[in-house]
Amino acid sequence: MKKLNRIIVAVAFMTGGWCSAQSQSNVIEDFKPSSSNQPGKEYPQVNSEGRVRVQISAPEANRVQLDIGAVKYDLKKDTGGVWTGESAPQDEGFHYYQLNIDGASVPDPASLYYYGASRWGSGIEVPAKDQDFYALKNVPHGQIREQLYFSKTNDKMRRCFVYTPPDYDKDMQKRYPVLYLQHGGGEDETGWSAQGKACLIMDNLIAEGKAVPFIIVMDNGSWRMPARDRSVPRGERPAGPWPPKGWADGFMKTLLDDIIPMVDANYRTLADQQHRAMAGLSMGGMQTRIITLANPDVFAYMGMFSGGSISTEDIANAPGFKEKVKLVFISFGSRELENRRSGFGGDPKENTEKLKEAGMNAHFYVSPQTAHEWQTWRRSLYQFAPLLFK
């Protein structure tokens, strides 16, 4: 994933990947302000190559860098103390970035802020050739509702965001299916609506008649890593399976005992297994795998975006899954598959084909020319949503 820190597919948690780079030569000078800038801000900018150019006034600084895609690029200072510079070409879509000023990593004061890499920071859009499917258009729009609720499981107040489709408040008798859609490691419940453009994707699909209207619930599935074993050197993983056994149990209990009952009680849902789906990206995909395999009587549809895969051995050990689950959807960015790392749980395409051979409705999608990043997951949702509740 071209973030500040790479999220490894196997565990969906952050690792390093730092290096330095000098400013690029032969840059095409057709830069335009990014759509993710704060209102009225000229920088950051993006050009037709996908390079990101930033600018900041820091007269007293000795060194300023742009930190994007796990690479740091030196900026140049003019006589007025304004630093300017750009990155190498970036993949299409959304990217987290930050500035490094004399060794201190800080958000760019000119960009909008997004929650990723376990903190609020800067983000930028590199225009994509296929961005029309998540563009803001003059079509009927749904609502994004902030839902506060008390969790008995956690003994505290929690928050989720709920997308209701465009006609939700018009026909008060109509009930809707529900998709529970999870973020990745280091992100939170704001990710899918802000970085992921999930609500615009759904508005456009519904307007084009490509997807049936349904509710989307986006909650916080973050989990706390176990306390560090001081006998293990810092930065090294402890012995044993990773993620550790039971890592998803807390969110599974919260989802089953708190979130789903709360949503069914407060929204006009079709509150049965046939009208309930779960999906997620990276860590959220791994949670989806664990939760749906363990609860085929709760979810009829499941999707894993860059979060591993499901094998025939998995379904053999999950009574009822093959018979009750109507759809298994697996997706990755093409560059994830080209640069395969451990943790996929076997070949994901091969696993999906074997599910088909076993009689399941299984789909495998590859996002072209993207890695472990939001453009992969936007495209995945765009492919996944039309398959639901039909």
C-alpha positions in Angstrom: 0.0 0.0 0.0 1.4 3.4 -0.9 0.9 4.9 2.5 3.2 6.4 5.0 3.8 2.9 6.3 3.1 -0.3 4.3 0.3 -2.5 5.6 1.4 -6.1 5.2 -1.4 -8.2 3.7 -0.8 -11.0 6.1 -1.4 -9.0 9.2 -2.7 -5.7 8.0 -0.6 -3.8 10.4 2.0 -1.1 9.9 5.7 -1.7 9.0 8.5 0.6 7.9 10.0 1.1 4.5 11.8 4.4 4.6 14.4 5.7 2.1 15.4 9.1 0.8 15.1 10.5 -2.7 16.1 13.7 -4.4 13.8 16.0 -6.4 12.9 14.7 -9.8 14.1 16.2 -13.1 12.2 16.6 -16.4 9.0 17.2 -14.5 5.9 18.1 -16.6 4.7 21.5 -15.4 1.0 21.0 -15.6 0.3 20.8 -11.8 -3.1 21.5 -10.5 -4.4 21.9 -6.9 -5.6 18.6 -5.5 -9.3 17.9 -4.9 -8.3 17.0 -1.3 -7.0 20.4 -0.4 -8.5 22.6 2.2 -10.7 25.3 0.7 -8.7 28.0 -1.1 -5.3 26.3 -0.8 -3.2 26.2 -3.9 -1.0 23.4 -2.7 -0.5 20.4 -2.7 -0.8 19.9 -6.4 -0.7 16.9 -8.8 0.4 16.8 -12.4 -0.5 14.5 -15.3 2.3 12.1 -14.4 0.8 11.6 -10.9 3.6 13.5 -9.2 2.7 15.3 -5.9 4.1 18.8 -5.4 3.9 20.4 -1.9 4.9 23.9 -0.6 5.2 25.2 2.9 6.7 28.3 4.5 9.3 27.4 7.1 12.0 30.1 7.1 13.8 28.8 10.1 13.9 25.1 9.0 17.1 23.5 7.9 15.6 20.6 6.0 12.1 19.8 4.8 10.9 16.7 3.1 7.8 15.3 1.5 7.1 11.8 2.9 4.8 9.8 0.6 4.6 6.2 -0.6 7.3 5.2 2.0 9.8 7.5 0.3 11.1 10.9 1.5 11.8 13.7 -1.1 13.9 16.7 -0.3 12.3 20.1 -0.8 14.1 23.2 -2.0 14.0 26.5 -0.1 13.7 29.9 -1.8 15.0 33.3 -0.5 11.7 33.9 1.2 11.9 30.7 3.3 9.3 28.8 1.2 10.0 25.2 0.6 8.8 23.4 -2.6 9.3 20.0 -4.1 7.6 17.0 -5.6 7.5 13.2 -5.5 8.0 10.6 -8.2 4.8 9.5 -10.0 2.3 7.9 -7.6 -0.4 5.3 -8.3 -3.8 6.7 -9.2 -6.2 7.3 -6.2 -5.8 8.3 -2.6 -2.5 8.5 -0.6 -1.5 9.4 2.9 1.5 11.7 3.2 3.2 14.0 5.7 6.0 16.6 5.8 9.2 16.1 7.7 10.6 19.4 9.1 14.0 19.1 10.8 13.2 15.5 11.7 9.7 16.1 13.0 6.9 14.5 11.0 3.8 16.8 10.7 0.7 17.1 8.7 0.6 19.5 5.7 -1.5 22.5 6.9 -2.9 22.9 3.4 -4.5 19.5 3.0 -7.7 17.9 4.4 -7.0 15.4 7.2 -7.8 11.7 7.2 -7.4 9.0 9.8 -4.7 6.5 8.7 -1.5 5.1 10.0 -3.1 5.3 13.5 -3.3 9.1 13.5 -5.0 12.1 11.8 -2.8 13.4 8.9 -2.7 14.6 5.3 -4.1 12.9 2.3 -4.1 13.6 -1.4 -6.0 12.4 -4.5 -4.1 11.5 -7.6 -6.8 11.7 -10.3 -7.7 8.3 -11.7 -8.8 7.4 -15.2 -11.8 5.6 -13.8 -12.7 8.1 -11.1 -16.2 8.6 -12.6 -17.6 5.7 -10.6 -16.9 7.6 -7.3 -17.4 11.2 -8.6 -19.9 13.6 -7.0 -22.8 13.7 -9.5 -26.2 15.3 -9.8 -28.0 12.1 -8.8 -30.1 11.3 -5.7 -27.9 11.0 -2.7 -28.1 9.0 0.5 -27.1 10.2 3.9 -24.2 9.4 6.2 -25.5 9.3 9.8 -23.2 9.4 12.8 -24.7 6.8 15.2 -23.7 6.9 18.9 -24.5 3.8 21.0 -23.6 2.1 24.2 -21.7 -1.2 23.9 -22.3 -3.6 26.8 -19.5 -5.7 25.5 -17.0 -2.9 26.0 -18.9 -1.0 28.7 -18.6 2.3 26.9 -20.0 4.5 24.3 -19.0 3.8 20.7 -19.6 5.4 17.3 -20.3 4.1 13.9 -21.3 5.7 10.6 -24.4 4.5 8.7 -25.1 5.1 5.1 -28.8 5.1 4.2 -29.7 5.0 0.5 -31.4 8.0 -1.3 -35.0 6.9 -0.8 -34.7 5.8 2.8 -36.7 8.7 4.2 -39.4 8.7 1.5 -41.1 5.3 1.9 -41.3 4.7 5.6 -42.6 1.2 5.2 -39.7 -0.1 3.1 -36.9 -2.2 4.8 -33.4 -2.7 3.5 -30.6 -5.2 3.5 -27.4 -4.3 5.4 -23.7 -4.5 4.6 -21.2 -4.3 7.5 -18.1 -2.7 5.9 -14.8 -2.7 7.8 -11.6 -0.6 7.5 -8.0 -1.6 7.6 -5.3 -1.5 10.2 -4.4 1.9 11.4 -7.7 3.3 10.1 -11.1 3.8 11.8 -14.8 4.1 11.1 -14.3 7.3 9.0 -12.2 5.5 6.4 -14.8 4.1 4.0 -16.8 7.3 3.7 -13.8 9.7 3.5 -10.9 7.9 1.8 -13.0 5.1 0.3 -15.8 7.2 -1.2 -18.2 4.3 -0.4 -21.3 6.5 -0.2 -20.7 8.1 -3.6 -20.0 4.7 -5.1 -23.3 3.5 -3.8 -25.2 6.6 -4.9 -23.9 6.2 -8.5 -24.5 2.5 -8.6 -28.1 2.9 -7.4 -28.7 5.8 -9.8 -27.5 3.6 -12.7 -29.6 0.6 -11.6 -26.6 -1.5 -11.1 -27.1 -2.2 -7.3 -30.1 -2.6 -5.1 -30.4 0.0 -2.4 -29.0 -1.2 1.0 -27.7 0.2 4.2 -24.0 0.3 5.0 -22.7 0.2 8.6 -19.1 1.3 9.1 -17.7 0.7 12.6 -14.3 0.7 14.3 -12.7 -2.7 14.3 -9.4 -1.7 15.7 -7.8 -4.0 18.2 -5.0 -3.6 20.7 -1.8 -5.6 20.2 -0.7 -7.7 23.2 1.8 -6.1 25.6 5.3 -6.4 24.2 7.4 -9.3 25.5 10.5 -7.6 26.7 12.6 -10.7 26.0 11.8 -10.1 22.3 13.9 -7.3 20.7 12.0 -4.2 19.8 10.7 -4.5 16.2 10.7 -8.3 16.1 7.5 -10.4 16.2 7.0 -12.7 19.1 7.1 -16.5 18.5 3.9 -18.2 17.6 1.1 -17.5 15.1 0.5 -13.9 13.9 -1.9 -12.3 14.3 -2.2 -14.0 17.7 -5.0 -16.5 18.3 -8.3 -14.8 19.2 -7.2 -11.4 17.9 -10.6 -10.8 16.2 -12.8 -12.2 19.1 -13.4 -8.8 20.7 -14.7 -7.1 17.6 -16.7 -10.3 16.7 -18.5 -10.1 20.0 -19.1 -6.4 19.7 -20.5 -6.8 16.2 -22.8 -9.7 17.0 -24.0 -8.6 20.5 -24.0 -4.8 20.1 -23.7 -3.4 16.6 -26.1 -5.7 14.7 -28.9 -5.5 17.4 -28.5 -1.8 17.6 -28.7 -1.3 13.9 -31.8 -3.6 13.6 -33.5 -1.7 16.4 -32.8 1.8 15.0 -33.0 1.3 11.3 -35.5 -0.3 8.9 -33.5 -3.4 8.2 -34.4 -6.8 6.8 -33.1 -8.4 9.9 -32.2 -11.9 8.8 -29.2 -13.8 7.4 -30.4 -13.6 3.8 -30.2 -9.8 3.9 -27.0 -9.3 5.7 -23.4 -9.0 4.3 -20.0 -8.4 5.7 -16.9 -7.1 3.9 -13.6 -5.4 4.7 -10.2 -4.3 3.5 -6.9 -5.7 4.7 -7.4 -6.2 8.4 -11.1 -5.7 8.0 -11.0 -8.5 5.4 -9.3 -10.8 7.8 -11.9 -10.0 10.4 -14.6 -10.7 7.8 -13.0 -14.1 7.1 -12.9 -15.1 10.7 -16.4 -13.8 11.6 -18.3 -15.1 8.6 -16.7 -18.6 8.8 -17.8 -18.8 12.4 -21.3 -17.3 11.8 -22.8 -18.5 8.5 -26.2 -18.2 10.1 -25.7 -14.5 10.4 -24.2 -13.4 7.1 -25.2 -14.6 3.6 -22.6 -12.6 1.6 -18.9 -11.9 2.4 -16.1 -9.9 0.7 -12.4 -9.7 1.4 -10.4 -6.9 -0.2 -6.7 -7.5 0.1 -7.3 -9.5 3.2 -6.3 -13.1 2.3 -8.7 -15.8 0.9 -10.9 -18.7 1.8 -9.9 -22.3 1.0 -11.9 -25.5 0.7 -10.3 -26.6 3.9 -11.7 -23.5 5.6 -15.2 -24.2 4.6 -14.8 -27.9 5.5 -14.2 -26.7 9.0 -17.1 -24.3 9.0 -20.3 -26.2 9.3 -23.1 -24.5 7.3 -20.9 -22.0 5.4 -21.0 -23.7 2.0 -24.8 -24.3 2.3 -25.8 -20.9 3.7 -23.4 -18.3 2.2 -24.5 -17.0 -1.2 -21.4 -15.2 -2.2 -17.7 -15.2 -1.5 -15.8 -12.3 -3.1 -12.0 -12.0 -3.0 -10.0 -9.1 -4.5 -6.5 -7.8 -4.7 -4.5 -5.1 -6.5 -2.5 -6.4 -9.4 0.8 -5.3 -7.8 0.0 -7.1 -4.6 -0.2 -10.3 -6.6 2.9 -9.5 -8.6 4.9 -8.9 -5.4 3.4 -11.7 -3.4 4.2 -11.8 0.2 3.3 -14.5 2.7 0.0 -14.5 4.5 -2.4 -14.9 1.6 -3.4 -18.3 3.0 -2.3 -20.0 -0.3 -2.9 -18.7 -3.8 -6.0 -16.6 -3.6 -7.1 -17.1 -7.2 -6.6 -20.8 -7.0 -8.5 -21.0 -3.7 -11.4 -19.1 -5.2 -11.5 -21.4 -8.3 -11.6 -24.4 -5.9 -14.6 -22.8 -4.1 -16.3 -22.5 -7.5 -15.6 -26.2 -8.2 -17.0 -27.0 -4.8 -20.3 -25.4 -5.9 -20.0 -22.0 -4.3 -20.7 -18.6 -5.9 -17.2 -17.3 -5.7 -15.7 -14.3 -7.5 -12.1 -13.1 -7.8 -11.3 -9.6 -8.9 -8.0 -7.9 -9.6 -7.7 -4.1 -9.6 -5.3 -3.1 -12.5 -2.1 -1.3 -11.7 -2.7 -0.8 -7.9 -1.2 -2.2 -4.8 -2.4 -2.4 -1.2 -4.2 1.0 -1.3 -7.5 2.7 -1.4 -8.0 2.6 -5.2 -7.9 -1.2 -5.0 -10.6 -1.1 -2.4 -12.8 1.5 -4.1 -12.8 -0.6 -7.2 -13.4 -3.8 -5.1 -16.5 -2.3 -3.5 -17.7 -1.1 -7.0 -17.4 -4.7 -8.2 -18.8 -6.3 -5.0 -21.9 -4.1 -4.4 -23.8 -5.1 -7.5 -23.6 -8.8 -6.6 -25.3 -8.3 -3.2 -28.9 -9.1 -2.3 -30.0 -10.4 -5.7 
